[in-house]
Amino acid sequence: MGLLEHEAKALLKGYRIPVLSGQVVRSVEEINVQRPFVLKAQIPVGGRKKAGRVAFAKTQKGAEQETGTLCHILMR
């Protein structure tokens, strides 16, 4: 069974297993978390960090730029 990270977290939470909090967003405007940001493309691929699908940002503007970069990578 292949689950995305947010799907697996929801499943684990259903069994009252503690997981780190996070938020699934489809645009930068939806981001509502504490800084710094860790942005992860939710794709069924191993080694996301090595493939450039994980980005880090300290500000909202940085998160916007990194989101654009992730979208560009994914659309190739």
N, CA, C, O and CB atoms as a CASP TS submission, in Angstrom:
PFRMAT TS
TARGET T0000
AUTHOR 0000-0000-0000
METHOD Language model
MODEL 1
PARENT N/A
ATOM      1  N   MET     1       0.847  -1.163   0.000  1.00  0.00           N
ATOM      2  CA  MET     1       0.000   0.000   0.000  1.00  0.00           C
ATOM      3  C   MET     1       0.895   1.229   0.000  1.00  0.00           C
ATOM      4  O   MET     1       1.798   1.336   0.830  1.00  0.00           O
ATOM      5  CB  MET     1      -0.965  -0.004   1.214  1.00  0.00           C
ATOM      6  N   GLY     2       0.660   2.147  -0.908  1.00  0.00           N
ATOM      7  CA  GLY     2       1.440   3.375  -0.975  1.00  0.00           C
ATOM      8  C   GLY     2       0.626   4.549  -0.463  1.00  0.00           C
ATOM      9  O   GLY     2      -0.383   4.923  -1.063  1.00  0.00           O
ATOM     10  N   LEU     3       1.065   5.131   0.648  1.00  0.00           N
ATOM     11  CA  LEU     3       0.379   6.276   1.227  1.00  0.00           C
ATOM     12  C   LEU     3       1.265   7.503   1.155  1.00  0.00           C
ATOM     13  O   LEU     3       2.486   7.401   1.273  1.00  0.00           O
ATOM     14  CB  LEU     3      -0.030   5.993   2.677  1.00  0.00           C
ATOM     15  N   LEU     4       0.657   8.655   0.963  1.00  0.00           N
ATOM     16  CA  LEU     4       1.386   9.902   1.103  1.00  0.00           C
ATOM     17  C   LEU     4       1.517  10.180   2.599  1.00  0.00           C
ATOM     18  O   LEU     4       0.778   9.623   3.411  1.00  0.00           O
ATOM     19  CB  LEU     4       0.663  11.084   0.350  1.00  0.00           C
ATOM     20  N   GLU     5       2.458  11.043   2.952  1.00  0.00           N
ATOM     21  CA  GLU     5       2.727  11.303   4.368  1.00  0.00           C
ATOM     22  C   GLU     5       1.481  11.771   5.120  1.00  0.00           C
ATOM     23  O   GLU     5       1.210  11.287   6.219  1.00  0.00           O
ATOM     24  CB  GLU     5       3.826  12.344   4.504  1.00  0.00           C
ATOM     25  N   HIS     6       0.725  12.696   4.549  1.00  0.00           N
ATOM     26  CA  HIS     6      -0.446  13.199   5.274  1.00  0.00           C
ATOM     27  C   HIS     6      -1.531  12.127   5.416  1.00  0.00           C
ATOM     28  O   HIS     6      -2.299  12.148   6.377  1.00  0.00           O
ATOM     29  CB  HIS     6      -1.019  14.427   4.559  1.00  0.00           C
ATOM     30  N   GLU     7      -1.596  11.198   4.473  1.00  0.00           N
ATOM     31  CA  GLU     7      -2.558  10.089   4.578  1.00  0.00           C
ATOM     32  C   GLU     7      -2.151   9.129   5.696  1.00  0.00           C
ATOM     33  O   GLU     7      -2.994   8.670   6.467  1.00  0.00           O
ATOM     34  CB  GLU     7      -2.661   9.325   3.231  1.00  0.00           C
ATOM     35  N   ALA     8      -0.871   8.834   5.777  1.00  0.00           N
ATOM     36  CA  ALA     8      -0.366   7.944   6.823  1.00  0.00           C
ATOM     37  C   ALA     8      -0.567   8.562   8.206  1.00  0.00           C
ATOM     38  O   ALA     8      -0.940   7.870   9.153  1.00  0.00           O
ATOM     39  CB  ALA     8       1.123   7.634   6.592  1.00  0.00           C
ATOM     40  N   LYS     9      -0.316   9.877   8.317  1.00  0.00           N
ATOM     41  CA  LYS     9      -0.512  10.551   9.603  1.00  0.00           C
ATOM     42  C   LYS     9      -1.972  10.479  10.041  1.00  0.00           C
ATOM     43  O   LYS     9      -2.256  10.233  11.214  1.00  0.00           O
ATOM     44  CB  LYS     9      -0.060  12.017   9.515  1.00  0.00           C
ATOM     45  N   ALA    10      -2.897  10.692   9.111  1.00  0.00           N
ATOM     46  CA  ALA    10      -4.323  10.626   9.440  1.00  0.00           C
ATOM     47  C   ALA    10      -4.687   9.219   9.924  1.00  0.00           C
ATOM     48  O   ALA    10      -5.454   9.064  10.875  1.00  0.00           O
ATOM     49  CB  ALA    10      -5.187  11.018   8.210  1.00  0.00           C
ATOM     50  N   LEU    11      -4.149   8.227   9.282  1.00  0.00           N
ATOM     51  CA  LEU    11      -4.411   6.838   9.679  1.00  0.00           C
ATOM     52  C   LEU    11      -3.875   6.564  11.090  1.00  0.00           C
ATOM     53  O   LEU    11      -4.572   5.984  11.923  1.00  0.00           O
ATOM     54  CB  LEU    11      -3.771   5.859   8.666  1.00  0.00           C
ATOM     55  N   LEU    12      -2.642   6.983  11.347  1.00  0.00           N
ATOM     56  CA  LEU    12      -2.051   6.778  12.667  1.00  0.00           C
ATOM     57  C   LEU    12      -2.818   7.532  13.752  1.00  0.00           C
ATOM     58  O   LEU    12      -3.045   6.997  14.837  1.00  0.00           O
ATOM     59  CB  LEU    12      -0.591   7.217  12.663  1.00  0.00           C
ATOM     60  N   LYS    13      -3.221   8.781  13.461  1.00  0.00           N
ATOM     61  CA  LYS    13      -3.989   9.560  14.431  1.00  0.00           C
ATOM     62  C   LYS    13      -5.302   8.864  14.776  1.00  0.00           C
ATOM     63  O   LYS    13      -5.758   8.925  15.918  1.00  0.00           O
ATOM     64  CB  LYS    13      -4.265  10.965  13.887  1.00  0.00           C
ATOM     65  N   GLY    14      -5.904   8.207  13.798  1.00  0.00           N
ATOM     66  CA  GLY    14      -7.144   7.470  14.020  1.00  0.00           C
ATOM     67  C   GLY    14      -6.991   6.363  15.058  1.00  0.00           C
ATOM     68  O   GLY    14      -7.963   5.966  15.700  1.00  0.00           O
ATOM     69  N   TYR    15      -5.778   5.871  15.218  1.00  0.00           N
ATOM     70  CA  TYR    15      -5.475   4.847  16.223  1.00  0.00           C
ATOM     71  C   TYR    15      -4.812   5.453  17.461  1.00  0.00           C
ATOM     72  O   TYR    15      -4.248   4.741  18.292  1.00  0.00           O
ATOM     73  CB  TYR    15      -4.568   3.767  15.623  1.00  0.00           C
ATOM     74  N   ARG    16      -4.890   6.767  17.564  1.00  0.00           N
ATOM     75  CA  ARG    16      -4.334   7.523  18.699  1.00  0.00           C
ATOM     76  C   ARG    16      -2.824   7.339  18.855  1.00  0.00           C
ATOM     77  O   ARG    16      -2.304   7.329  19.971  1.00  0.00           O
ATOM     78  CB  ARG    16      -5.026   7.103  19.983  1.00  0.00           C
ATOM     79  N   ILE    17      -2.136   7.195  17.742  1.00  0.00           N
ATOM     80  CA  ILE    17      -0.677   7.116  17.741  1.00  0.00           C
ATOM     81  C   ILE    17      -0.156   8.533  17.525  1.00  0.00           C
ATOM     82  O   ILE    17      -0.543   9.177  16.550  1.00  0.00           O
ATOM     83  CB  ILE    17      -0.140   6.122  16.629  1.00  0.00           C
ATOM     84  N   PRO    18       0.708   9.037  18.402  1.00  0.00           N
ATOM     85  CA  PRO    18       1.175  10.421  18.261  1.00  0.00           C
ATOM     86  C   PRO    18       2.009  10.624  16.993  1.00  0.00           C
ATOM     87  O   PRO    18       2.866   9.805  16.660  1.00  0.00           O
ATOM     88  CB  PRO    18       1.995  10.819  19.484  1.00  0.00           C
ATOM     89  N   VAL    19       1.745  11.717  16.301  1.00  0.00           N
ATOM     90  CA  VAL    19       2.506  12.103  15.112  1.00  0.00           C
ATOM     91  C   VAL    19       2.779  13.601  15.182  1.00  0.00           C
ATOM     92  O   VAL    19       2.051  14.340  15.845  1.00  0.00           O
ATOM     93  CB  VAL    19       1.737  11.734  13.796  1.00  0.00           C
ATOM     94  N   LEU    20       3.817  14.038  14.505  1.00  0.00           N
ATOM     95  CA  LEU    20       4.111  15.467  14.449  1.00  0.00           C
ATOM     96  C   LEU    20       3.010  16.186  13.696  1.00  0.00           C
ATOM     97  O   LEU    20       2.437  15.651  12.747  1.00  0.00           O
ATOM     98  CB  LEU    20       5.478  15.726  13.785  1.00  0.00           C
ATOM     99  N   SER    21       2.721  17.401  14.126  1.00  0.00           N
ATOM    100  CA  SER    21       1.670  18.154  13.452  1.00  0.00           C
ATOM    101  C   SER    21       2.194  18.728  12.141  1.00  0.00           C
ATOM    102  O   SER    21       3.396  18.929  11.966  1.00  0.00           O
ATOM    103  CB  SER    21       1.139  19.279  14.360  1.00  0.00           C
ATOM    104  N   GLY    22       1.289  18.980  11.251  1.00  0.00           N
ATOM    105  CA  GLY    22       1.616  19.557   9.955  1.00  0.00           C
ATOM    106  C   GLY    22       0.342  20.047   9.309  1.00  0.00           C
ATOM    107  O   GLY    22      -0.740  19.924   9.882  1.00  0.00           O
ATOM    108  N   GLN    23       0.463  20.590   8.142  1.00  0.00           N
ATOM    109  CA  GLN    23      -0.691  21.138   7.444  1.00  0.00           C
ATOM    110  C   GLN    23      -0.526  20.886   5.951  1.00  0.00           C
ATOM    111  O   GLN    23       0.534  21.155   5.386  1.00  0.00           O
ATOM    112  CB  GLN    23      -0.856  22.657   7.739  1.00  0.00           C
ATOM    113  N   VAL    24      -1.563  20.374   5.317  1.00  0.00           N
ATOM    114  CA  VAL    24      -1.560  20.203   3.872  1.00  0.00           C
ATOM    115  C   VAL    24      -2.146  21.475   3.267  1.00  0.00           C
ATOM    116  O   VAL    24      -3.253  21.884   3.616  1.00  0.00           O
ATOM    117  CB  VAL    24      -2.373  18.924   3.434  1.00  0.00           C
ATOM    118  N   VAL    25      -1.399  22.095   2.362  1.00  0.00           N
ATOM    119  CA  VAL    25      -1.877  23.306   1.690  1.00  0.00           C
ATOM    120  C   VAL    25      -1.683  23.146   0.191  1.00  0.00           C
ATOM    121  O   VAL    25      -0.817  22.405  -0.272  1.00  0.00           O
ATOM    122  CB  VAL    25      -1.133  24.575   2.212  1.00  0.00           C
ATOM    123  N   ARG    26      -2.501  23.851  -0.537  1.00  0.00           N
ATOM    124  CA  ARG    26      -2.388  23.833  -1.995  1.00  0.00           C
ATOM    125  C   ARG    26      -1.928  25.173  -2.554  1.00  0.00           C
ATOM    126  O   ARG    26      -1.737  25.320  -3.761  1.00  0.00           O
ATOM    127  CB  ARG    26      -3.716  23.453  -2.614  1.00  0.00           C
ATOM    128  N   SER    27      -1.750  26.153  -1.664  1.00  0.00           N
ATOM    129  CA  SER    27      -1.208  27.452  -2.072  1.00  0.00           C
ATOM    130  C   SER    27      -0.519  28.086  -0.873  1.00  0.00           C
ATOM    131  O   SER    27      -0.788  27.713   0.269  1.00  0.00           O
ATOM    132  CB  SER    27      -2.332  28.390  -2.631  1.00  0.00           C
ATOM    133  N   VAL    28       0.357  29.030  -1.123  1.00  0.00           N
ATOM    134  CA  VAL    28       1.105  29.695  -0.063  1.00  0.00           C
ATOM    135  C   VAL    28       0.160  30.442   0.876  1.00  0.00           C
ATOM    136  O   VAL    28       0.419  30.530   2.076  1.00  0.00           O
ATOM    137  CB  VAL    28       2.139  30.663  -0.661  1.00  0.00           C
ATOM    138  N   GLU    29      -0.921  30.972   0.340  1.00  0.00           N
ATOM    139  CA  GLU    29      -1.863  31.729   1.153  1.00  0.00           C
ATOM    140  C   GLU    29      -2.499  30.869   2.248  1.00  0.00           C
ATOM    141  O   GLU    29      -2.966  31.407   3.252  1.00  0.00           O
ATOM    142  CB  GLU    29      -2.945  32.324   0.272  1.00  0.00           C
ATOM    143  N   GLU    30      -2.525  29.574   2.079  1.00  0.00           N
ATOM    144  CA  GLU    30      -3.126  28.665   3.056  1.00  0.00           C
ATOM    145  C   GLU    30      -2.192  28.326   4.212  1.00  0.00           C
ATOM    146  O   GLU    30      -2.630  27.724   5.193  1.00  0.00           O
ATOM    147  CB  GLU    30      -3.552  27.395   2.371  1.00  0.00           C
ATOM    148  N   ILE    31      -0.917  28.697   4.120  1.00  0.00           N
ATOM    149  CA  ILE    31       0.046  28.353   5.162  1.00  0.00           C
ATOM    150  C   ILE    31      -0.346  29.048   6.456  1.00  0.00           C
ATOM    151  O   ILE    31      -0.531  30.265   6.482  1.00  0.00           O
ATOM    152  CB  ILE    31       1.486  28.746   4.743  1.00  0.00           C
ATOM    153  N   ASN    32      -0.472  28.276   7.528  1.00  0.00           N
ATOM    154  CA  ASN    32      -0.866  28.808   8.830  1.00  0.00           C
ATOM    155  C   ASN    32      -0.112  28.056   9.922  1.00  0.00           C
ATOM    156  O   ASN    32      -0.722  27.444  10.799  1.00  0.00           O
ATOM    157  CB  ASN    32      -2.407  28.695   9.040  1.00  0.00           C
ATOM    158  N   VAL    33       1.216  28.105   9.860  1.00  0.00           N
ATOM    159  CA  VAL    33       2.048  27.397  10.834  1.00  0.00           C
ATOM    160  C   VAL    33       3.137  28.329  11.334  1.00  0.00           C
ATOM    161  O   VAL    33       3.375  29.395  10.766  1.00  0.00           O
ATOM    162  CB  VAL    33       2.666  26.116  10.216  1.00  0.00           C
ATOM    163  N   GLN    34       3.791  27.910  12.402  1.00  0.00           N
ATOM    164  CA  GLN    34       4.896  28.682  12.968  1.00  0.00           C
ATOM    165  C   GLN    34       6.100  28.640  12.036  1.00  0.00           C
ATOM    166  O   GLN    34       6.294  27.666  11.308  1.00  0.00           O
ATOM    167  CB  GLN    34       5.277  28.146  14.362  1.00  0.00           C
ATOM    168  N   ARG    35       6.898  29.683  12.058  1.00  0.00           N
ATOM    169  CA  ARG    35       8.141  29.699  11.305  1.00  0.00           C
ATOM    170  C   ARG    35       9.206  28.980  12.116  1.00  0.00           C
ATOM    171  O   ARG    35       9.058  28.934  13.337  1.00  0.00           O
ATOM    172  CB  ARG    35       8.578  31.151  10.969  1.00  0.00           C
ATOM    173  N   PRO    36      10.233  28.431  11.568  1.00  0.00           N
ATOM    174  CA  PRO    36      10.538  28.313  10.143  1.00  0.00           C
ATOM    175  C   PRO    36       9.661  27.267   9.460  1.00  0.00           C
ATOM    176  O   PRO    36       9.061  26.414  10.114  1.00  0.00           O
ATOM    177  CB  PRO    36      12.007  27.961   9.950  1.00  0.00           C
ATOM    178  N   PHE    37       9.601  27.349   8.142  1.00  0.00           N
ATOM    179  CA  PHE    37       8.779  26.451   7.340  1.00  0.00           C
ATOM    180  C   PHE    37       9.619  25.298   6.800  1.00  0.00           C
ATOM    181  O   PHE    37      10.772  25.491   6.416  1.00  0.00           O
ATOM    182  CB  PHE    37       8.115  27.216   6.185  1.00  0.00           C
ATOM    183  N   VAL    38       9.050  24.125   6.772  1.00  0.00           N
ATOM    184  CA  VAL    38       9.616  22.999   6.043  1.00  0.00           C
ATOM    185  C   VAL    38       8.546  22.620   5.033  1.00  0.00           C
ATOM    186  O   VAL    38       7.451  22.200   5.408  1.00  0.00           O
ATOM    187  CB  VAL    38      10.014  21.776   7.001  1.00  0.00           C
ATOM    188  N   LEU    39       8.858  22.766   3.767  1.00  0.00           N
ATOM    189  CA  LEU    39       7.899  22.507   2.690  1.00  0.00           C
ATOM    190  C   LEU    39       8.249  21.185   2.035  1.00  0.00           C
ATOM    191  O   LEU    39       9.391  20.971   1.630  1.00  0.00           O
ATOM    192  CB  LEU    39       7.895  23.660   1.642  1.00  0.00           C
ATOM    193  N   LYS    40       7.280  20.307   1.929  1.00  0.00           N
ATOM    194  CA  LYS    40       7.528  18.994   1.330  1.00  0.00           C
ATOM    195  C   LYS    40       6.501  18.729   0.256  1.00  0.00           C
ATOM    196  O   LYS    40       5.300  18.869   0.486  1.00  0.00           O
ATOM    197  CB  LYS    40       7.495  17.877   2.395  1.00  0.00           C
ATOM    198  N   ALA    41       6.966  18.351  -0.905  1.00  0.00           N
ATOM    199  CA  ALA    41       6.058  17.944  -1.977  1.00  0.00           C
ATOM    200  C   ALA    41       5.539  16.556  -1.632  1.00  0.00           C
ATOM    201  O   ALA    41       6.326  15.641  -1.385  1.00  0.00           O
ATOM    202  CB  ALA    41       6.772  17.957  -3.384  1.00  0.00           C
ATOM    203  N   GLN    42       4.238  16.395  -1.613  1.00  0.00           N
ATOM    204  CA  GLN    42       3.644  15.111  -1.255  1.00  0.00           C
ATOM    205  C   GLN    42       3.506  14.258  -2.511  1.00  0.00           C
ATOM    206  O   GLN    42       2.478  14.256  -3.188  1.00  0.00           O
ATOM    207  CB  GLN    42       2.262  15.307  -0.565  1.00  0.00           C
ATOM    208  N   ILE    43       4.580  13.539  -2.788  1.00  0.00           N
ATOM    209  CA  ILE    43       4.612  12.661  -3.951  1.00  0.00           C
ATOM    210  C   ILE    43       5.114  11.292  -3.507  1.00  0.00           C
ATOM    211  O   ILE    43       5.938  11.203  -2.597  1.00  0.00           O
ATOM    212  CB  ILE    43       5.513  13.250  -5.083  1.00  0.00           C
ATOM    213  N   PRO    44       4.636  10.238  -4.128  1.00  0.00           N
ATOM    214  CA  PRO    44       5.047   8.888  -3.721  1.00  0.00           C
ATOM    215  C   PRO    44       6.424   8.511  -4.264  1.00  0.00           C
ATOM    216  O   PRO    44       6.549   7.640  -5.125  1.00  0.00           O
ATOM    217  CB  PRO    44       4.019   7.868  -4.189  1.00  0.00           C
ATOM    218  N   VAL    45       7.460   9.186  -3.740  1.00  0.00           N
ATOM    219  CA  VAL    45       8.830   8.961  -4.195  1.00  0.00           C
ATOM    220  C   VAL    45       9.725   8.916  -2.970  1.00  0.00           C
ATOM    221  O   VAL    45       9.553   9.719  -2.053  1.00  0.00           O
ATOM    222  CB  VAL    45       9.296  10.073  -5.197  1.00  0.00           C
ATOM    223  N   GLY    46      10.658   8.013  -2.936  1.00  0.00           N
ATOM    224  CA  GLY    46      11.620   7.975  -1.844  1.00  0.00           C
ATOM    225  C   GLY    46      12.707   9.006  -2.068  1.00  0.00           C
ATOM    226  O   GLY    46      12.936   9.423  -3.203  1.00  0.00           O
ATOM    227  N   GLY    47      13.366   9.417  -1.029  1.00  0.00           N
ATOM    228  CA  GLY    47      14.482  10.352  -1.138  1.00  0.00           C
ATOM    229  C   GLY    47      14.091  11.727  -1.611  1.00  0.00           C
ATOM    230  O   GLY    47      14.790  12.315  -2.435  1.00  0.00           O
ATOM    231  N   ARG    48      12.962  12.272  -1.099  1.00  0.00           N
ATOM    232  CA  ARG    48      12.500  13.586  -1.542  1.00  0.00           C
ATOM    233  C   ARG    48      13.558  14.660  -1.374  1.00  0.00           C
ATOM    234  O   ARG    48      13.727  15.504  -2.254  1.00  0.00           O
ATOM    235  CB  ARG    48      11.260  13.979  -0.785  1.00  0.00           C
ATOM    236  N   LYS    49      14.280  14.642  -0.247  1.00  0.00           N
ATOM    237  CA  LYS    49      15.256  15.698   0.001  1.00  0.00           C
ATOM    238  C   LYS    49      16.346  15.687  -1.059  1.00  0.00           C
ATOM    239  O   LYS    49      16.728  16.743  -1.564  1.00  0.00           O
ATOM    240  CB  LYS    49      15.872  15.544   1.391  1.00  0.00           C
ATOM    241  N   LYS    50      16.846  14.519  -1.398  1.00  0.00           N
ATOM    242  CA  LYS    50      17.891  14.418  -2.415  1.00  0.00           C
ATOM    243  C   LYS    50      17.361  14.828  -3.794  1.00  0.00           C
ATOM    244  O   LYS    50      18.110  15.357  -4.615  1.00  0.00           O
ATOM    245  CB  LYS    50      18.447  12.986  -2.466  1.00  0.00           C
ATOM    246  N   ALA    51      16.085  14.588  -4.043  1.00  0.00           N
ATOM    247  CA  ALA    51      15.492  14.916  -5.341  1.00  0.00           C
ATOM    248  C   ALA    51      15.021  16.364  -5.411  1.00  0.00           C
ATOM    249  O   ALA    51      14.472  16.781  -6.431  1.00  0.00           O
ATOM    250  CB  ALA    51      14.328  13.988  -5.630  1.00  0.00           C
ATOM    251  N   GLY    52      15.225  17.140  -4.345  1.00  0.00           N
ATOM    252  CA  GLY    52      14.836  18.543  -4.366  1.00  0.00           C
ATOM    253  C   GLY    52      13.369  18.773  -4.077  1.00  0.00           C
ATOM    254  O   GLY    52      12.829  19.816  -4.445  1.00  0.00           O
ATOM    255  N   ARG    53      12.706  17.823  -3.423  1.00  0.00           N
ATOM    256  CA  ARG    53      11.280  17.977  -3.132  1.00  0.00           C
ATOM    257  C   ARG    53      11.012  18.395  -1.697  1.00  0.00           C
ATOM    258  O   ARG    53       9.862  18.367  -1.257  1.00  0.00           O
ATOM    259  CB  ARG    53      10.559  16.692  -3.418  1.00  0.00           C
ATOM    260  N   VAL    54      12.050  18.785  -0.951  1.00  0.00           N
ATOM    261  CA  VAL    54      11.915  19.318   0.395  1.00  0.00           C
ATOM    262  C   VAL    54      12.651  20.649   0.412  1.00  0.00           C
ATOM    263  O   VAL    54      13.789  20.743  -0.048  1.00  0.00           O
ATOM    264  CB  VAL    54      12.478  18.322   1.484  1.00  0.00           C
ATOM    265  N   ALA    55      11.996  21.685   0.949  1.00  0.00           N
ATOM    266  CA  ALA    55      12.605  23.010   0.993  1.00  0.00           C
ATOM    267  C   ALA    55      12.415  23.598   2.383  1.00  0.00           C
ATOM    268  O   ALA    55      11.484  23.231   3.099  1.00  0.00           O
ATOM    269  CB  ALA    55      11.996  23.943  -0.090  1.00  0.00           C
ATOM    270  N   PHE    56      13.286  24.495   2.753  1.00  0.00           N
ATOM    271  CA  PHE    56      13.246  25.134   4.058  1.00  0.00           C
ATOM    272  C   PHE    56      13.161  26.647   3.857  1.00  0.00           C
ATOM    273  O   PHE    56      13.795  27.193   2.954  1.00  0.00           O
ATOM    274  CB  PHE    56      14.494  24.748   4.911  1.00  0.00           C
ATOM    275  N   ALA    57      12.376  27.325   4.700  1.00  0.00           N
ATOM    276  CA  ALA    57      12.246  28.775   4.611  1.00  0.00           C
ATOM    277  C   ALA    57      12.044  29.346   6.004  1.00  0.00           C
ATOM    278  O   ALA    57      11.415  28.716   6.855  1.00  0.00           O
ATOM    279  CB  ALA    57      11.074  29.176   3.679  1.00  0.00           C
ATOM    280  N   LYS    58      12.581  30.543   6.237  1.00  0.00           N
ATOM    281  CA  LYS    58      12.458  31.189   7.544  1.00  0.00           C
ATOM    282  C   LYS    58      11.364  32.251   7.574  1.00  0.00           C
ATOM    283  O   LYS    58      10.930  32.661   8.651  1.00  0.00           O
ATOM    284  CB  LYS    58      13.778  31.813   7.934  1.00  0.00           C
ATOM    285  N   THR    59      10.915  32.698   6.407  1.00  0.00           N
ATOM    286  CA  THR    59       9.910  33.760   6.343  1.00  0.00           C
ATOM    287  C   THR    59       8.783  33.353   5.391  1.00  0.00           C
ATOM    288  O   THR    59       8.915  32.404   4.619  1.00  0.00           O
ATOM    289  CB  THR    59      10.552  35.098   5.887  1.00  0.00           C
ATOM    290  N   GLN    60       7.672  34.093   5.464  1.00  0.00           N
ATOM    291  CA  GLN    60       6.551  33.856   4.548  1.00  0.00           C
ATOM    292  C   GLN    60       7.004  34.062   3.101  1.00  0.00           C
ATOM    293  O   GLN    60       6.648  33.278   2.221  1.00  0.00           O
ATOM    294  CB  GLN    60       5.359  34.797   4.882  1.00  0.00           C
ATOM    295  N   LYS    61       7.789  35.114   2.856  1.00  0.00           N
ATOM    296  CA  LYS    61       8.274  35.379   1.496  1.00  0.00           C
ATOM    297  C   LYS    61       9.169  34.242   1.014  1.00  0.00           C
ATOM    298  O   LYS    61       9.081  33.821  -0.139  1.00  0.00           O
ATOM    299  CB  LYS    61       9.042  36.717   1.444  1.00  0.00           C
ATOM    300  N   GLY    62      10.025  33.751   1.897  1.00  0.00           N
ATOM    301  CA  GLY    62      10.882  32.615   1.543  1.00  0.00           C
ATOM    302  C   GLY    62      10.050  31.381   1.229  1.00  0.00           C
ATOM    303  O   GLY    62      10.375  30.627   0.311  1.00  0.00           O
ATOM    304  N   ALA    63       8.970  31.171   1.991  1.00  0.00           N
ATOM    305  CA  ALA    63       8.080  30.035   1.745  1.00  0.00           C
ATOM    306  C   ALA    63       7.426  30.166   0.376  1.00  0.00           C
ATOM    307  O   ALA    63       7.275  29.178  -0.343  1.00  0.00           O
ATOM    308  CB  ALA    63       7.003  29.937   2.847  1.00  0.00           C
ATOM    309  N   GLU    64       7.037  31.392   0.016  1.00  0.00           N
ATOM    310  CA  GLU    64       6.433  31.616  -1.304  1.00  0.00           C
ATOM    311  C   GLU    64       7.423  31.278  -2.413  1.00  0.00           C
ATOM    312  O   GLU    64       7.063  30.622  -3.391  1.00  0.00           O
ATOM    313  CB  GLU    64       5.960  33.077  -1.444  1.00  0.00           C
ATOM    314  N   GLN    65       8.667  31.725  -2.262  1.00  0.00           N
ATOM    315  CA  GLN    65       9.684  31.450  -3.283  1.00  0.00           C
ATOM    316  C   GLN    65       9.968  29.958  -3.387  1.00  0.00           C
ATOM    317  O   GLN    65      10.060  29.421  -4.491  1.00  0.00           O
ATOM    318  CB  GLN    65      10.978  32.208  -2.968  1.00  0.00           C
ATOM    319  N   GLU    66      10.107  29.287  -2.254  1.00  0.00           N
ATOM    320  CA  GLU    66      10.397  27.854  -2.260  1.00  0.00           C
ATOM    321  C   GLU    66       9.228  27.051  -2.812  1.00  0.00           C
ATOM    322  O   GLU    66       9.433  26.043  -3.488  1.00  0.00           O
ATOM    323  CB  GLU    66      10.735  27.376  -0.853  1.00  0.00           C
ATOM    324  N   THR    67       8.005  27.488  -2.531  1.00  0.00           N
ATOM    325  CA  THR    67       6.833  26.814  -3.094  1.00  0.00           C
ATOM    326  C   THR    67       6.859  26.904  -4.609  1.00  0.00           C
ATOM    327  O   THR    67       6.573  25.923  -5.295  1.00  0.00           O
ATOM    328  CB  THR    67       5.530  27.427  -2.543  1.00  0.00           C
ATOM    329  N   GLY    68       7.200  28.075  -5.138  1.00  0.00           N
ATOM    330  CA  GLY    68       7.323  28.232  -6.586  1.00  0.00           C
ATOM    331  C   GLY    68       8.378  27.312  -7.161  1.00  0.00           C
ATOM    332  O   GLY    68       8.184  26.724  -8.226  1.00  0.00           O
ATOM    333  N   THR    69       9.500  27.183  -6.458  1.00  0.00           N
ATOM    334  CA  THR    69      10.575  26.296  -6.896  1.00  0.00           C
ATOM    335  C   THR    69      10.103  24.841  -6.903  1.00  0.00           C
ATOM    336  O   THR    69      10.349  24.114  -7.865  1.00  0.00           O
ATOM    337  CB  THR    69      11.808  26.453  -5.987  1.00  0.00           C
ATOM    338  N   LEU    70       9.425  24.416  -5.830  1.00  0.00           N
ATOM    339  CA  LEU    70       8.926  23.029  -5.776  1.00  0.00           C
ATOM    340  C   LEU    70       7.941  22.766  -6.898  1.00  0.00           C
ATOM    341  O   LEU    70       7.987  21.711  -7.531  1.00  0.00           O
ATOM    342  CB  LEU    70       8.262  22.741  -4.421  1.00  0.00           C
ATOM    343  N   CYS    71       7.051  23.714  -7.149  1.00  0.00           N
ATOM    344  CA  CYS    71       6.077  23.540  -8.235  1.00  0.00           C
ATOM    345  C   CYS    71       6.787  23.416  -9.570  1.00  0.00           C
ATOM    346  O   CYS    71       6.400  22.595 -10.402  1.00  0.00           O
ATOM    347  CB  CYS    71       5.082  24.715  -8.271  1.00  0.00           C
ATOM    348  N   HIS    72       7.807  24.209  -9.786  1.00  0.00           N
ATOM    349  CA  HIS    72       8.567  24.153 -11.040  1.00  0.00           C
ATOM    350  C   HIS    72       9.227  22.787 -11.206  1.00  0.00           C
ATOM    351  O   HIS    72       9.200  22.208 -12.292  1.00  0.00           O
ATOM    352  CB  HIS    72       9.634  25.267 -11.080  1.00  0.00           C
ATOM    353  N   ILE    73       9.813  22.278 -10.137  1.00  0.00           N
ATOM    354  CA  ILE    73      10.474  20.969 -10.192  1.00  0.00           C
ATOM    355  C   ILE    73       9.452  19.884 -10.521  1.00  0.00           C
ATOM    356  O   ILE    73       9.713  19.016 -11.354  1.00  0.00           O
ATOM    357  CB  ILE    73      11.185  20.653  -8.848  1.00  0.00           C
ATOM    358  N   LEU    74       8.293  19.931  -9.869  1.00  0.00           N
ATOM    359  CA  LEU    74       7.285  18.893 -10.060  1.00  0.00           C
ATOM    360  C   LEU    74       6.632  18.926 -11.440  1.00  0.00           C
ATOM    361  O   LEU    74       6.135  17.904 -11.913  1.00  0.00           O
ATOM    362  CB  LEU    74       6.228  19.023  -9.009  1.00  0.00           C
ATOM    363  N   MET    75       6.630  20.081 -12.083  1.00  0.00           N
ATOM    364  CA  MET    75       5.971  20.210 -13.378  1.00  0.00           C
ATOM    365  C   MET    75       6.881  19.820 -14.535  1.00  0.00           C
ATOM    366  O   MET    75       6.440  19.786 -15.684  1.00  0.00           O
ATOM    367  CB  MET    75       5.485  21.626 -13.570  1.00  0.00           C
ATOM    368  N   ARG    76       8.146  19.526 -14.246  1.00  0.00           N
ATOM    369  CA  ARG    76       9.075  19.142 -15.336  1.00  0.00           C
ATOM    370  C   ARG    76       8.625  17.894 -16.033  1.00  0.00           C
ATOM    371  O   ARG    76       9.285  17.436 -16.966  1.00  0.00           O
ATOM    372  CB  ARG    76      10.483  18.936 -14.801  1.00  0.00           C
TER
END
